[in-house]
Amino acid sequence: MFATKANGNYGMRIWGANGQLVYDSGATPVTVTRASNSWSYVSYGQQGPIGTATYYKCNIASGPLLEDEYFMINPFSRTMLAPNNVTSMNAGIRWVYASNELSLYAIGSRANWYDIGAPGAVFARLPGS
């Protein structure tokens, strides 16, 4: 857990049992450090019994992932809908430290999916870090 800093003159504040400020609605929740929605198609192939996988990468190499920097997983936690189709595919995503890029695998039972749209890859740091 982290303690927020009181910034607002009004709003909601929650205090812990020891008297420390735990939440302040006037505090900045996160500071966005980098973002991209530029994905490049890499390859496609069978992935054993789980189906097929289409592989993409997103190079946001503005430097290595910092120790206190976090990847916002929300856009990738849901299934990805195929364009003009009722089919969806699960997404698996990872940060590749060696090349400072994201790898995305769209996994399912449909044919090669060249265009996944532009899901936003967002990185952020907590305030004060």
C-alpha positions as CSV (number, residue, x, y, z in Angstrom):
1,M,0.0,0.0,0.0
2,F,1.0,3.6,-0.4
3,A,-0.2,6.8,1.3
4,T,-1.5,9.6,-0.9
5,K,-0.7,13.2,-0.3
6,A,-3.5,15.6,0.7
7,N,-3.8,18.1,-2.2
8,G,-7.5,19.2,-2.3
9,N,-9.3,21.8,-0.1
10,Y,-12.5,19.7,-0.3
11,G,-13.5,16.2,-1.2
12,M,-13.3,12.9,0.6
13,R,-10.4,11.7,2.8
14,I,-10.1,8.3,4.4
15,W,-7.8,7.9,7.5
16,G,-6.3,4.6,8.7
17,A,-6.5,3.3,12.3
18,N,-3.1,4.8,13.0
19,G,-4.1,8.3,11.9
20,Q,-2.3,8.1,8.5
21,L,-4.1,9.5,5.4
22,V,-5.0,6.4,3.2
23,Y,-7.0,8.1,0.4
24,D,-7.7,11.6,-0.7
25,S,-10.0,12.3,-3.6
26,G,-8.0,15.4,-4.4
27,A,-4.7,13.6,-4.9
28,T,-3.3,12.5,-8.2
29,P,-3.9,8.8,-8.5
30,V,-1.1,8.0,-11.0
31,T,1.4,9.8,-13.3
32,V,1.3,8.4,-16.8
33,T,4.9,7.9,-17.9
34,R,4.4,6.5,-21.5
35,A,1.6,5.2,-23.7
36,S,1.2,3.8,-27.2
37,N,-1.4,2.1,-29.4
38,S,0.9,1.3,-32.3
39,W,0.9,-2.5,-32.7
40,S,2.9,-4.3,-35.5
41,Y,1.8,-7.8,-36.8
42,V,4.7,-10.3,-36.3
43,S,3.4,-13.9,-37.0
44,Y,0.6,-16.4,-36.7
45,G,0.6,-20.1,-35.8
46,Q,-0.9,-23.1,-34.0
47,Q,-0.4,-23.1,-30.2
48,G,-1.1,-26.8,-29.4
49,P,-4.5,-27.6,-27.9
50,I,-5.4,-24.0,-27.0
51,G,-5.9,-23.0,-30.7
52,T,-4.1,-20.4,-32.8
53,A,-2.2,-17.4,-31.8
54,T,-1.5,-14.2,-33.7
55,Y,1.6,-12.3,-32.4
56,Y,2.0,-8.5,-32.3
57,K,4.6,-6.2,-30.8
58,C,4.5,-2.6,-29.6
59,N,7.8,-0.9,-29.3
60,I,7.6,2.0,-26.8
61,A,11.4,2.0,-26.2
62,S,11.7,5.4,-24.4
63,G,13.9,3.5,-22.0
64,P,13.7,0.4,-19.8
65,L,10.8,-0.3,-17.5
66,L,11.6,1.5,-14.3
67,E,11.5,-0.3,-10.9
68,D,8.5,1.8,-9.8
69,E,6.7,1.9,-13.1
70,Y,3.5,-0.2,-13.7
71,F,1.8,-1.5,-16.8
72,M,-2.0,-0.8,-16.8
73,I,-3.4,-4.2,-17.7
74,N,-7.1,-3.2,-17.9
75,P,-7.4,-3.0,-21.8
76,F,-6.0,-6.5,-22.1
77,S,-7.9,-8.2,-19.3
78,R,-11.0,-8.6,-21.4
79,T,-11.4,-10.6,-24.6
80,M,-10.6,-8.8,-27.8
81,L,-13.4,-8.5,-30.4
82,A,-12.6,-9.3,-34.0
83,P,-13.5,-6.5,-36.4
84,N,-16.9,-7.0,-38.2
85,N,-17.2,-10.5,-36.6
86,V,-18.9,-12.0,-33.6
87,T,-15.7,-13.8,-32.7
88,S,-13.5,-12.8,-29.9
89,M,-10.0,-13.9,-28.8
90,N,-8.2,-13.9,-25.4
91,A,-5.2,-11.8,-25.1
92,G,-1.9,-12.7,-23.5
93,I,0.6,-9.8,-23.0
94,R,4.1,-9.5,-21.6
95,W,6.9,-6.9,-21.3
96,V,10.1,-8.0,-23.0
97,Y,13.0,-6.4,-21.0
98,A,15.7,-7.1,-23.5
99,S,14.0,-5.0,-26.3
100,N,11.8,-2.6,-24.2
101,E,8.6,-3.7,-25.9
102,L,5.3,-5.3,-25.3
103,S,4.4,-8.7,-26.9
104,L,0.7,-9.4,-27.4
105,Y,-0.7,-12.8,-28.3
106,A,-4.3,-13.0,-29.5
107,I,-5.3,-16.6,-28.8
108,G,-8.4,-18.4,-30.1
109,S,-9.9,-20.5,-32.8
110,R,-10.1,-18.1,-35.7
111,A,-7.9,-17.6,-38.7
112,N,-5.0,-15.2,-38.9
113,W,-6.0,-11.8,-37.5
114,Y,-3.8,-9.2,-39.0
115,D,-5.4,-6.1,-37.4
116,I,-6.2,-6.0,-33.7
117,G,-7.2,-2.4,-33.7
118,A,-5.4,-0.1,-31.3
119,P,-5.7,-1.1,-27.7
120,G,-3.9,1.4,-25.5
121,A,-0.7,0.3,-23.7
122,V,-0.3,2.7,-20.8
123,F,2.4,2.8,-18.1
124,A,2.3,4.9,-15.0
125,R,4.0,5.6,-11.7
126,L,2.5,6.3,-8.3
127,P,2.7,9.9,-7.1
128,G,5.9,10.8,-5.2
129,S,7.9,7.9,-6.7
